[in-house]
Amino acid sequence: MFNFMSPFSDQAIIFNFTSIQRKTIWQIAAQRFQILKSEMNASATVGVGTCLSTSKPLSIGLTPVPICLLRRRRRCLMIGAETEVELAASEAQPASRRLILLRHAKSSWQHPSLRDHDRPLSKTGRVDAVTVSRKLQRMGWIPQLILCSDALRTRETLNIMQEEARGFLEAEVHFISSYYSIAAMDGQTAEHLQRTICHYSRDELFTIMCMGHNRGWEEAASMFTGASVELKTCNAALLEAPGKSWEEAFAVAGYGGWKLQGIVTPSSNL
C-alpha cells in the first residue's frame, strides 16, 4: 500500500504498487511535470514585436495559471503514470489457459445389442447435459475450441450443450476418434490430450474443452493437477495454468502444476 500527500492538493492518494513500480510512477510524473513547468515558463511572456522608437523588443505578460488547474494537472500526471505502470505490469503477465475436461453424460443400457461406441444418452443423461452446460455458461467457462470423442454418447452430450448455450455452438469443434480408445489405456490419456490440444490450438484460444470417457479422463485430470480427481458422468474438471501459448502452459505447469478451479456436476452449487 502506497499513501502520499500531493503538494498541490489536501487529499491523500493511495496506490497498491511495489517499491519498483512506485519509483517508476514518480519518475514518469516528475518528467511530465518538468515538461509542464517548461511550457509555463516559455509562455509566461510572449514577444509581439519591436518598439520603433527604442528598437527594444516588446512583450506582453500572460495571466498566471490558477492553482486549481495546476492541482488538477498534477493529479492527471500521477494517474497517467499509474496507468502506464499498470499496463506494463499486465503485459508482463502471461495469459491464463483454461482447460475443461468433461466426461460424457450418463448413457443408456436399454439396448444391450448395441456396440459400446454406439450407446446413446439416457433420459437422465440428457437432463444432466442441460444442467452442466448452463452452469458452465453462467460461470463464464465457455470453450472456444472443443475436442470431442466420436462415440455417440459424447456427440449427443455436445449437441445438447450447443442447444442450451450459444457459446458452445460458436466454438470450433473437432471429433477425435482416438479419444474413445485412449481412455481405456492406463497412463496414456494425459499425454495424448496434451498432444492433440497443442496440435489443434492457437495462441488466441484461451479456453478448450476435451470431451471423453473414464477411466482416462479422471486419470488425466489427476495427473495434470496433482490431486485425486473423480469424474462421474457429466462432471467437468476446470483446470487453469499460465502461458502465452498452450505449449508454454503445458511446459511450465507440467504434470501436477495445473490449478484445479473446481469440478462442475449436475448437482453441485457451482
FIZAMAR-828681 format. One record per atom (N, C-alpha, C): x, y, z; residue in three letters. Coordinates in pm, whole numbers, padded with zeros to 5 digits, always signed. Atoms other than C-alpha are relative to their C-alpha. Example, Ala and Ser with C-alpha at 12.3 -4.5 7.8 and 13.67 -1.06 7.14 Angstrom:
2
+00089-00119+00000Ala
+01230-00450+00780Ala
+00090+00120+00000Ala
-00082-00119-00006Ser
+01367-00106+00714Ser
-00077+00109+00073Ser
REM end
This chain:
270
+00084-00120+00000Met
+00000+00000+00000Met
+00087+00124+00000Met
-00081-00119+00018Phe
+00140+00340-00104Phe
-00089+00121+00020Phe
+00083-00114-00035Asn
-00002+00659+00052Asn
+00087+00125+00003Asn
-00075-00123-00006Phe
+00125+01011-00016Phe
-00093+00118-00007Phe
+00076-00124+00004Met
+00003+01370+00020Met
+00051+00083-00116Met
-00039-00079+00115Ser
+00006+01562-00306Ser
+00032+00142+00042Ser
-00034-00137-00035Pro
+00181+01901-00280Pro
-00097+00101-00058Pro
+00095-00091+00060Phe
-00096+02052-00490Phe
-00143-00027+00046Phe
+00134+00033-00047Ser
-00390+01903-00301Ser
+00005-00039+00146Ser
+00005+00039-00140Asp
-00501+01843+00055Asp
-00058-00139+00017Asp
+00054+00135-00006Gln
-00621+01494-00031Gln
+00110-00102-00019Gln
-00099+00107+00014Ala
-00417+01178+00015Ala
-00036-00088-00118Ala
+00020+00090+00114Ile
-00371+00949-00286Ile
+00064-00132+00036Ile
-00046+00133-00041Ile
-00334+00574-00232Ile
+00014-00089-00122Ile
-00022+00095+00110Phe
-00185+00321-00474Phe
+00048-00132+00058Phe
-00050+00131-00038Asn
-00114-00052-00449Asn
+00107-00043-00099Asn
-00110+00032+00090Phe
+00229-00095-00608Phe
+00121-00046+00078Phe
-00127+00038-00061Thr
+00567-00247-00537Thr
+00091+00122+00005Thr
-00092-00112-00012Ser
+00864-00025-00449Ser
+00056+00040-00137Ser
-00051-00030+00134Ile
+00996-00054-00805Ile
-00104+00074-00082Ile
+00106-00067+00074Gln
+00659+00043-00952Gln
-00023+00142+00053Gln
+00018-00133-00056Arg
+00631+00337-00708Arg
+00107+00096-00053Arg
-00110-00081+00052Lys
+00972+00463-00820Lys
-00026+00037-00145Lys
+00030-00025+00140Thr
+00864+00431-01183Thr
-00108+00107-00015Thr
+00108-00099+00004Ile
+00544+00629-01118Ile
+00056+00139+00025Ile
-00058-00132-00033Trp
+00740+00914-00956Trp
+00086+00050-00114Trp
-00087-00042+00109Gln
+00990+00918-01242Gln
-00081+00053-00117Gln
+00085-00043+00112Ile
+00719+00939-01508Ile
-00068+00132+00033Ile
+00070-00122-00039Ala
+00525+01204-01314Ala
+00094+00119+00005Ala
-00098-00108-00009Ala
+00841+01410-01249Ala
+00038+00050-00138Ala
-00033-00039+00136Gln
+00932+01407-01617Gln
-00111+00082-00063Gln
+00114-00073+00058Arg
+00585+01518-01717Arg
-00017+00137+00065Arg
+00017-00127-00069Phe
+00578+01791-01452Phe
+00107+00100-00044Phe
-00105-00088+00051Gln
+00911+01929-01575Gln
-00038+00056-00137Gln
+00048-00047+00130Ile
+00764+01948-01923Ile
-00106+00107+00018Ile
+00105-00098-00027Leu
+00462+02131-01781Leu
+00060+00133+00044Leu
-00063-00123-00047Lys
+00687+02383-01599Lys
+00070+00072-00114Lys
-00068-00062+00113Ser
+00890+02441-01913Ser
-00098+00070-00092Ser
+00103-00060+00085Glu
+00575+02507-02112Glu
-00052+00129+00062Glu
+00052-00119-00069Met
+00451+02753-01847Met
+00101+00113-00004Met
-00103-00103+00003Asn
+00785+02939-01832Asn
+00014+00060-00139Asn
-00015-00049+00137Ala
+00805+02960-02207Ala
-00116+00089-00041Ala
+00118-00077+00039Ser
+00453+03102-02227Ser
-00033+00113+00096Ser
+00027-00107-00096Ala
+00479+03345-01933Ala
+00007+00136-00067Ala
-00009-00123+00079Thr
+00589+03620-02172Thr
+00009-00035-00147Thr
+00003+00029+00144Val
+00524+03628-02543Val
+00042+00125-00075Val
-00043-00114+00080Gly
+00712+03858-02782Gly
-00103+00035-00106Gly
+00100-00043+00098Val
+00485+04066-03002Val
+00058+00095-00104Val
-00058-00088+00099Gly
+00734+04281-03196Gly
+00112+00085+00057Gly
-00110-00089-00040Thr
+00995+04567-03167Thr
-00051+00144+00005Thr
+00038-00140-00014Cys
+00948+04924-03040Cys
+00072+00083-00107Cys
-00060-00076+00109Leu
+01006+05165-03334Leu
+00092+00110+00050Leu
-00081-00112-00050Ser
+01149+05442-03113Ser
+00126-00045+00072Ser
-00115+00047-00080Thr
+01384+05240-02889Thr
+00069-00122-00057Thr
-00052+00124+00061Ser
+01441+04930-03104Ser
+00012-00114+00100Ser
-00001+00107-00099Lys
+01377+04718-02791Lys
-00118-00094-00026Lys
+00112+00095+00021Pro
+01164+04402-02804Pro
-00117+00032+00091Pro
+00122-00019-00078Leu
+00806+04436-02689Leu
-00056-00137+00037Leu
+00061+00126-00043Ser
+00629+04165-02491Ser
-00121+00029+00086Ser
+00116-00013-00086Ile
+00306+04108-02306Ile
+00000-00114+00099Ile
+00009+00106-00099Gly
+00252+03910-01986Gly
-00131-00075-00011Gly
+00121+00080+00003Leu
+00004+03624-01971Leu
-00055-00018+00140Leu
+00064+00021-00130Thr
-00245+03558-01689Thr
+00053-00128+00062Thr
-00050+00121-00066Pro
-00099+03312-01434Pro
-00105-00112+00000Pro
+00091+00115-00003Val
-00247+02961-01441Val
-00057-00015+00141Val
+00059+00016-00133Pro
-00495+02920-01150Pro
+00052-00125+00069Pro
-00054+00111-00077Ile
-00374+02693-00868Ile
-00087-00125-00010Ile
+00089+00116+00011Cys
-00683+02468-00904Cys
+00030-00081-00127Cys
-00035+00070+00124Leu
-00580+02390-01263Leu
+00133-00073+00014Leu
-00127+00066-00025Leu
-00226+02313-01150Leu
-00021-00129+00078Leu
+00029+00120-00079Arg
-00364+02071-00891Arg
-00059-00110-00087Arg
+00065+00098+00087Arg
-00581+01903-01149Arg
+00100-00061-00098Arg
-00098+00050+00094Arg
-00294+01878-01398Arg
+00098-00094+00069Arg
-00092+00084-00075Arg
-00063+01737-01131Arg
-00061-00136+00027Arg
+00068+00126-00029Arg
-00319+01472-01037Arg
-00011-00085-00126Arg
+00009+00074+00126Cys
-00366+01379-01403Cys
+00135-00062-00036Cys
-00132+00056+00027Leu
+00011+01335-01436Leu
+00024-00127+00081Leu
-00020+00116-00085Met
+00015+01093-01141Met
-00085-00117-00045Met
+00090+00107+00044Ile
-00287+00897-01264Ile
+00049-00059-00131Ile
-00053+00050+00126Gly
-00136+00875-01612Gly
+00120-00089+00020Gly
-00117+00082-00031Ala
+00189+00743-01469Ala
-00042-00133+00060Ala
+00052+00123-00062Glu
-00005+00491-01260Glu
-00054-00094-00107Glu
+00059+00083+00105Thr
-00192+00369-01568Thr
+00107-00065-00085Thr
-00109+00057+00080Glu
+00130+00322-01765Glu
+00065-00118+00070Glu
-00062+00109-00076Val
+00277+00109-01487Val
-00093-00121+00004Val
+00096+00110-00003Glu
-00043-00099-01462Glu
+00000-00075-00133Glu
+00000+00064+00131Leu
-00043-00162-01838Leu
+00127-00081-00022Leu
-00126+00073+00016Ala
+00324-00260-01835Ala
-00001-00127+00083Ala
+00005+00118-00087Ala
+00261-00498-01544Ala
-00091-00107-00058Ala
+00095+00097+00057Ser
-00040-00659-01714Ser
+00056-00066-00124Ser
-00059+00057+00120Glu
+00151-00706-02039Glu
+00109-00100+00035Glu
-00107+00091-00040Ala
+00431-00878-01849Ala
-00055-00133+00050Ala
+00058+00123-00052Gln
+00191-01136-01701Gln
-00045-00091-00114Gln
+00044+00092+00106Pro
+00140-01447-01919Pro
-00150-00024+00009Pro
+00144+00025+00004Ala
-00216-01516-02029Ala
-00032-00134+00066Ala
+00041+00124-00066Ser
-00410-01784-01846Ser
-00068-00092-00100Ser
+00061+00101+00087Arg
-00507-02105-02028Arg
-00093-00085+00085Arg
+00103+00073-00075Arg
-00826-02279-01916Arg
-00038-00128-00076Arg
+00029+00129+00060Leu
-00889-02647-01981Leu
-00116-00066+00073Leu
+00117+00070-00054Ile
-01225-02820-01930Ile
+00011-00147-00042Ile
+00003+00143+00029Leu
-01210-03199-01903Leu
-00137-00052+00039Leu
+00139+00040-00023Leu
-01568-03319-01940Leu
-00023-00145-00038Leu
+00041+00137+00030Arg
-01684-03676-01914Arg
-00143+00005-00055Arg
+00134+00002+00062His
-01990-03756-02128His
-00109-00021+00105His
+00114+00021-00089Ala
-02336-03760-01970Ala
-00037-00149+00005Ala
+00037+00141-00025Lys
-02498-04083-01847Lys
-00062-00063-00125Lys
+00050+00070+00120Ser
-02561-04333-02127Ser
-00103-00106+00035Ser
+00107+00099-00017Ser
-02838-04583-02179Ser
+00053-00142-00027Ser
-00031+00142+00021Trp
-02804-04961-02146Trp
-00125-00075-00043Trp
+00130+00059+00035Gln
-03152-05023-02280Gln
+00011-00100-00115Gln
-00015+00088+00115His
-03026-05192-02595His
+00136-00072+00008His
-00127+00071-00023Pro
-02758-05448-02499Pro
+00067-00049-00128Pro
-00060+00048+00126Ser
-02706-05548-02862Ser
+00088+00106-00067Ser
-00078-00108+00060Leu
-02553-05208-02945Leu
+00148-00010+00042Leu
-00140-00012-00037Arg
-02178-05168-02957Arg
+00015+00110+00104Arg
-00021-00101-00103Asp
-02042-04967-02665Asp
+00018+00138-00063Asp
-00025-00126+00069His
-01933-04695-02909His
-00130+00068-00043His
+00125-00052+00057Asp
-02292-04655-03029Asp
-00112+00019+00103Asp
+00106-00017-00101Arg
-02480-04630-02699Arg
-00040+00146+00013Arg
+00047-00138-00011Pro
-02698-04316-02674Pro
-00010+00043+00147Pro
+00021-00050-00136Leu
-02767-04098-02370Leu
-00131-00051+00056Leu
+00125+00031-00069Ser
-03028-04194-02115Ser
-00077+00129+00023Ser
+00080-00119-00030Lys
-03307-03957-02013Lys
+00069+00085+00106Lys
-00073-00073-00106Thr
-03111-03866-01700Thr
+00121+00070-00057Thr
-00119-00059+00062Gly
-02801-03802-01910Gly
-00033+00127-00077Gly
+00041-00118+00077Arg
-02988-03557-02130Arg
-00029+00119+00093Arg
+00030-00107-00097Val
-03114-03360-01831Val
+00129+00054+00061Val
-00128-00042-00060Asp
-02765-03355-01677Asp
+00081+00086-00095Asp
-00076-00078+00098Ala
-02610-03224-02000Ala
-00053+00143-00008Ala
+00061-00135+00000Val
-02855-02932-01999Val
+00048+00078+00123Val
-00036-00066-00126Thr
-02777-02853-01635Thr
+00145+00046+00001Thr
-00143-00033-00004Val
-02398-02862-01670Val
+00034+00109-00102Val
-00028-00104+00100Ser
-02397-02653-01990Ser
-00043+00137+00051Ser
+00047-00127-00056Arg
-02600-02382-01815Arg
+00095+00050+00110Arg
-00093-00040-00107Lys
-02363-02385-01517Lys
+00131+00053-00057Lys
-00124-00046+00062Leu
-02054-02353-01735Leu
-00019+00137-00064Leu
+00028-00130+00061Gln
-02214-02067-01924Gln
-00012+00109+00106Gln
+00016-00098-00108Arg
-02310-01890-01600Arg
+00135+00035+00063Arg
-00132-00023-00059Met
-01953-01928-01471Met
+00099+00066-00097Met
-00089-00060+00098Gly
-01803-01793-01793Gly
+00103-00095-00059Gly
-00093+00099+00056Trp
-01624-02117-01882Trp
-00059-00051-00132Trp
+00050+00034+00132Ile
-01727-02118-02248Ile
+00119-00033-00090Ile
-00116+00038+00082Pro
-01484-02311-02472Pro
-00002+00067-00137Pro
-00016-00051+00137Gln
-01351-02159-02792Gln
+00035-00113-00096Gln
-00036+00119+00078Leu
-01230-02499-02909Leu
-00047-00122+00078Leu
+00049+00122-00062Ile
-01394-02835-02838Ile
+00058-00120-00074Ile
-00052+00125+00055Leu
-01215-03166-02894Leu
-00080-00113+00062Leu
+00101+00093-00051Cys
-01468-03446-02863Cys
+00019-00140-00056Cys
+00001+00139+00045Ser
-01466-03824-02877Ser
-00114-00018-00102Ser
+00105+00022+00101Asp
-01664-03954-03174Asp
-00103-00104+00041Asp
+00101+00093-00049Ala
-01862-04200-02960Ala
-00136+00071+00005Ala
+00132-00061+00008Leu
-02238-04143-02982Leu
-00036+00076+00127Leu
+00040-00065-00124Arg
-02282-04054-02615Arg
+00072+00133+00023Arg
-00069-00129-00012Thr
-02017-03780-02627Thr
-00053+00100-00102Thr
+00056-00089+00102Arg
-02156-03638-02951Arg
-00138+00051+00041Arg
+00132-00045-00046Glu
-02507-03630-02804Glu
+00012+00097+00117Glu
-00024-00094-00110Thr
-02376-03461-02489Thr
+00034+00138-00055Thr
-00039-00127+00062Leu
-02215-03193-02706Leu
-00118+00067-00069Leu
+00115-00058+00070Asn
-02529-03145-02917Asn
-00095+00069+00096Asn
+00091-00059-00099Ile
-02741-03080-02609Ile
+00060+00129+00057Ile
-00067-00120-00053Met
-02486-02833-02471Met
-00005+00115-00101Met
+00006-00103+00103Gln
-02480-02647-02802Gln
-00140+00058-00012Gln
+00138-00049+00004Glu
-02859-02621-02795Glu
-00031+00091+00118Glu
+00030-00075-00123Glu
-02856-02480-02442Glu
+00083+00126+00016Glu
-00091-00114-00019Ala
-02558-02242-02453Ala
+00056+00042-00135Ala
-00042-00049+00132Arg
-02490-02029-02759Arg
+00152-00004-00016Arg
-00145+00000+00008Gly
-02120-02005-02673Gly
+00056-00133-00045Gly
-00045+00133+00042Phe
-02082-02381-02719Phe
-00022-00019-00150Phe
+00031+00012+00142Leu
-02241-02352-03061Leu
+00100+00076-00086Leu
-00094-00083+00074Glu
-01991-02086-03166Glu
+00143-00054+00005Glu
-00136+00055-00014Ala
-01688-02294-03064Ala
+00039-00083-00122Ala
-00055+00088+00103Glu
-01465-02467-03316Glu
+00000-00142+00055Glu
+00015+00137-00049Val
-01526-02844-03291Val
+00078-00097-00090Val
-00066+00109+00072His
-01312-03143-03387His
-00034-00131+00072His
+00029+00131-00058Phe
-01413-03506-03332Phe
+00127-00087-00013Phe
-00126+00075-00006Ile
-01114-03716-03224Ile
-00032-00147+00030Ile
+00037+00141-00017Ser
-01168-04088-03276Ser
+00087-00069+00105Ser
-00091+00065-00095Ser
-00866-04180-03063Ser
-00037+00027+00145Ser
+00042-00028-00138Tyr
-01028-04023-02754Tyr
-00080-00115+00059Tyr
+00081+00112-00049Tyr
-01258-04325-02730Tyr
+00090-00114+00048Tyr
-00085+00115-00034Ser
-00983-04587-02726Ser
+00108+00035+00102Ser
-00110-00036-00090Ile
-00711-04396-02540Ile
-00044+00002+00146Ile
+00051-00010-00137Ala
-00934-04355-02234Ala
+00006-00133+00074Ala
-00005+00132-00062Ala
-00917-04730-02174Ala
+00143-00047+00027Ala
-00140+00040-00015Met
-00536-04738-02174Met
+00062+00069+00120Met
-00057-00055-00123Asp
-00366-04689-01839Asp
+00117+00095-00027Asp
-00112-00093+00000Gly
-00144-04382-01804Gly
+00033+00070-00129Gly
-00032-00059+00130Gln
-00166-04263-02165Gln
-00086+00120-00037Gln
+00096-00103+00040Thr
-00459-04020-02172Thr
+00056+00141+00013Thr
-00050-00136-00023Ala
-00286-03713-02025Ala
+00096+00044-00112Ala
-00096-00033+00106Glu
+00000-03721-02276Glu
-00070+00016-00134Glu
+00073-00008+00125His
-00242-03784-02563His
-00082+00129-00008His
+00076-00126-00002Leu
-00463-03492-02459Leu
+00092+00119-00027Leu
-00094-00110+00019Gln
-00162-03264-02443Gln
+00040+00011-00147Gln
-00040-00003+00141Arg
-00054-03362-02795Arg
-00111+00053-00089Arg
+00109-00043+00087Thr
-00396-03313-02950Thr
-00037+00147+00025Thr
+00030-00141-00031Ile
-00458-02983-02769Ile
+00102+00091-00069Ile
-00104-00083+00062Cys
-00124-02842-02889Cys
-00010-00004-00153Cys
+00014+00012+00146His
-00199-02967-03241His
-00113+00089-00052His
+00117-00073+00049Tyr
-00543-02805-03276Tyr
-00011+00143+00053Tyr
+00016-00132-00063Ser
-00499-02497-03053Ser
+00076+00109-00075Ser
-00072-00119+00046Arg
-00388-02145-03144Arg
+00017+00093+00120Arg
-00030-00086-00114Asp
-00248-01875-02920Asp
-00119+00085+00043Asp
+00114-00085-00033Glu
-00569-01670-02938Glu
-00117-00077+00062Glu
+00103+00082-00065Leu
-00775-01960-02797Leu
+00042-00023+00145Leu
-00037+00006-00141Phe
-00776-01939-02418Phe
-00076-00107+00079Phe
+00078+00102-00071Thr
-01042-02196-02320Thr
-00029-00115-00095Thr
+00020+00120+00082Ile
-01051-02551-02457Ile
-00071-00105+00084Ile
+00069+00110-00068Met
-01285-02837-02367Met
+00028-00130-00073Met
-00020+00134+00053Cys
-01197-03203-02417Cys
-00108-00090+00059Cys
+00111+00085-00042Met
-01491-03445-02402Met
+00034-00146-00028Met
-00037+00140+00018Gly
-01431-03812-02342Gly
-00054-00090+00107Gly
+00048+00113-00079His
-01452-04112-02117His
+00093-00030+00118His
-00083+00056-00106Asn
-01330-04270-01798Asn
+00049-00138-00045Asn
-00067-00059-00114Arg
-01103-04401-01676Arg
+00102+00106-00037Arg
-00104-00090+00046Gly
-00876-04187-01886Gly
-00017+00145+00040Gly
+00021-00143-00024Trp
-01040-03852-01820Trp
+00030+00040+00144Trp
-00032-00036-00138Glu
-01024-03856-01442Glu
+00147-00029+00032Glu
-00144+00026-00016Glu
-00675-04006-01464Glu
+00081+00119-00051Glu
-00069-00116+00056Ala
-00564-03715-01686Ala
-00016+00122+00090Ala
+00025-00113-00090Ala
-00728-03458-01456Ala
+00086-00009+00125Ala
-00081+00021-00120Ser
-00547-03609-01160Ser
+00149+00023-00028Ser
-00140-00019+00035Met
-00210-03610-01339Met
+00032+00147-00024Met
-00025-00141+00029Phe
-00241-03252-01461Phe
+00002+00085+00128Phe
+00014-00084-00120Thr
-00341-03114-01120Thr
+00080-00049+00120Thr
-00068+00056-00116Gly
-00156-03345-00883Gly
-00095-00032+00113Gly
+00102+00031-00100Ala
-00484-03402-00697Ala
-00074-00126-00043Ala
+00081+00117+00032Ser
-00711-03704-00678Ser
-00136+00048-00048Ser
+00122-00052+00061Val
-00993-03612-00916Val
-00091-00114-00040Val
+00100+00098+00039Glu
-01309-03815-00954Glu
-00100+00067-00094Glu
+00095-00054+00097Leu
-01524-03756-01261Leu
-00109-00102-00028Leu
+00115+00082+00033Lys
-01865-03916-01264Lys
-00058+00050-00132Lys
+00056-00041+00128Thr
-02085-03890-01574Thr
-00045+00146+00004Thr
+00032-00143+00019Cys
-02131-03530-01693Cys
+00063+00088+00108Cys
-00079-00084-00090Asn
-01872-03398-01448Asn
+00108+00069-00082Asn
-00100-00077+00072Ala
-01637-03125-01571Ala
+00105+00052+00098Ala
-00111-00052-00080Ala
-01296-03057-01415Ala
+00051+00126-00068Ala
-00043-00129+00052Leu
-01190-02693-01457Leu
+00145+00022+00040Leu
-00143-00013-00025Leu
-00812-02657-01489Leu
+00051+00132-00058Leu
-00054-00127+00048Glu
-00603-02343-01531Glu
+00150+00004+00022Glu
-00145-00016-00011Ala
-00236-02263-01596Ala
+00043+00120-00082Ala
-00047-00116+00077Pro
-00040-01956-01712Pro
+00081-00044-00121Pro
-00079+00030+00119Gly
+00118-01947-02055Gly
-00041+00088-00116Gly
+00030-00081+00118Lys
+00144-01731-02365Lys
-00050-00086-00115Lys
+00051+00096+00097Ser
+00060-02043-02564Ser
-00034-00127+00076Ser
+00033+00126-00066Trp
-00076-02388-02488Trp
+00126-00084+00020Trp
-00126+00072-00016Glu
+00268-02534-02546Glu
+00074+00048+00125Glu
-00068-00055-00116Glu
+00411-02298-02286Glu
-00071-00038+00130Glu
+00076+00037-00120Ala
+00131-02373-02038Ala
+00032-00142+00043Ala
-00032+00139-00033Phe
+00198-02746-02058Phe
+00145-00014+00044Phe
-00142+00009-00035Ala
+00575-02694-02041Ala
+00026+00054+00140Ala
-00021-00063-00130Val
+00556-02464-01737Val
-00070-00078+00111Val
+00078+00069-00104Ala
+00281-02645-01544Ala
+00041-00146+00013Ala
-00037+00141-00003Gly
+00385-02996-01642Gly
-00109-00084+00064Gly
+00095+00084-00074Tyr
+00218-03278-01451Tyr
+00000+00045+00146Tyr
+00013-00042-00139Gly
+00088-03160-01116Gly
-00003+00150+00019Gly
-00007-00145-00013Gly
+00113-02786-01192Gly
-00124+00076-00041Gly
+00126-00067+00038Trp
-00235-02713-01329Trp
-00085+00021+00126Trp
+00084-00031-00115Lys
-00465-02544-01080Lys
-00142-00050-00023Lys
+00138+00050+00009Leu
-00795-02722-01018Leu
-00093+00108+00055Leu
+00090-00109-00041Gln
-01051-02440-01011Gln
-00135-00050+00050Gln
+00127+00056-00048Gly
-01343-02671-00938Gly
-00044-00115-00087Gly
+00063+00108+00077Ile
-01550-02964-01055Ile
-00148+00030-00009Ile
+00142-00028+00022Val
-01888-02889-01206Val
-00074-00130-00019Val
+00084+00120+00010Thr
-02150-03159-01156Thr
-00145+00044-00015Thr
+00141-00038+00011Pro
-02523-03165-01227Pro
-00061+00044+00132Pro
+00058-00033-00131Ser
-02592-03140-00851Ser
+00082+00100+00081Ser
-00086-00091-00077Ser
-02310-02901-00747Ser
-00061+00139+00005Ser
+00046-00137-00016Asn
-02366-02544-00632Asn
+00082+00100-00081Asn
-00084-00089+00079Leu
-02104-02403-00870Leu
-00081+00065-00110Leu
REM end
